[in-house]
Amino acid sequence: MTHEERVPVQTTGNNMSRYEEARSHFDWKQVEQAFSWHHTGKVNAAYEAIDRHVEAGKGNKTALIYSDAVREERYTFLQLKEKSNQFGNVLRKLGVSKGDRVFVFMPRTPELYVSVLGTIKIGAIVGPLFEAFMEAAVKDRLENSEAVALVTTPSLLERVPVDALPHLKHIILVGAVGELVEGYYSFEEEMSQASSDLDMEWVDREDPMIIHYTSGSTGKPKGVLHVHNAMIQHYQTGKWVLDLQDDDIYWCTADPGWVTGTSYGIFAPWLNGVTNVVRGGRFSPDDWYQTLEKYKVTVWYSAPTAFRMLMSAGDSVVKKYDLSSVRHVLSVGEPLNPEVVRWGLKTYGKRIHDNWWMTETGGILISNYPQMEIKPGSMGKPFPGIHAAIIDNEGNELPPYTMGNLAIRTPWPSMMRQIWKNPEKYQEYFRIPGWYVSGDSAYMDEDGYFWFQGRLDDVINTSGERVGPFEVESKLVEHHAVAEAGVIGKPDAIRGEIIKAFIALREGYEPSEELKEEIRQFVKTRLAAHAAPREIEFRDKLPKTRSGKIMRRVLKAWELGLPTGDLSTMED
Ligand code: WT7
């Protein structure tokens, strides 16, 4: 198993001169010196991301360039400081305080970013919700987190089952018109009355900051909690992986409803004082290339699905635009096919730098760095200060080219600190003493590059979005025609995987294309569009264990035409 294919280093004004050297000298404690708080011990990540630059004389620098089909706005660091201060005061006036959960359920707009920063400034915990979530998904998350306040829009409010959420006391509406009843507030009106001076909540490094919900293979979504201390990792990976420099124009295409959209769509760029581009609206190749061209983006962080869609849109689209500003391109979320790396090199003249991490890890842990050769198909090498390894189930480190659990020595600055109200689930990740067990399988080559092999659980990764089969199955069986459902990820050239559902119908229902479409819509409108099965197959019976658990691995083997393996636990 040798991988001869190498993509040599391209010249960049990079931040890390040599990987091996950075690794040998690295100490997280030194990173802390970059922040003002290392004098006081008290911290606030939003202060470090925004206000610190204002105090350092960079108040007039553009922090945010926002655009969508109808808006185009720029905000300086000073403006973001003042607006987030105002929002902090809005929350305080409602009685929201340190440790309370404030959720943000809205499209990518400047108001979303102001809300996230303002919430963090008063020491409350922010929970960003992806705007595509439907009622059941919204309810699960607001219920589990016991959120007291929600920032949303009038149209998304229709998906919030307010009456079923006793903890939810305050709803702040962006773009509301007319009179509002008690408990509902107009974002614009409250902001206009709020002072832009804020008594910042100084917290401890280990105090909670943000919750992202993510799916596992069983049970409801897990609330992954990160603390202010994560900023150390966001800052330093911003420097060495994103290669952020003072005059960069940075664009991360991820929505803040997912962790990439906060760790690398908010914290990493702003902690580094860099101009951050946010493009609202939907993906289209022309729109994305226009965004790169118009704002002269220099660093571009996206995902394999997007690159595959851009690739299939063809090179003629690329030729219409001047992409010469782009210096550094990165990808995360799912395996980046070697073919895409080759295409990027040919079409953009740029290497696409794959990197690996998870919601739970809070920040990048394994990456291809600008000053390192890329081996197409590899996720790269561990970040300095991170010890990654392939281990067996007893915690023994395995030699190169042996497949096993991809694991990280604990702790690191942005490691999750809790699964909200679920200590058992949290402990599962740390079941092997001294290690965080990722749930991914991989191997390492003789040069220390890591190669992703697959998930060890049933979690589906569709277009870079993590979907738990259990959530989809639970929704499917709520449909009147569905008796049983088993859900798997099916390999797909563009989306990585698509969701495929095997369904046994109830008595009296006949398979039909109309019924498939109805079931698909059912999941789409009740759970989330990205969680709806693209393929449905009706079966008389589903493979189950004697205890009644649907055997997804058998469904997967059927689908792929592979041997089904040990069937000793299967019912007759
Ligand atoms: C899972 C985490 C935090 C990034 C966004 C996804 C898969 C992530 C890669 C990569 C192959 C990858 C893993 C991981 N994944 N990056 N470079 N190559 N697979 O975060 O939703 O928490 O998903 O995404 O399976 O465990 P997430």
Boltz pocket constraint, residues with backbone or C-beta under 6 A from the ligand:
constraints:
  - pocket:
      binder: B
      contacts: [[A, 214], [A, 259], [A, 260], [A, 331], [A, 332], [A, 333], [A, 334], [A, 335], [A, 336], [A, 354], [A, 355], [A, 356], [A, 357], [A, 358], [A, 359], [A, 360], [A, 379], [A, 438], [A, 439], [A, 440], [A, 452], [A, 454], [A, 455], [A, 461], [A, 464], [A, 465], [A, 466]]
      max_distance: 6.0
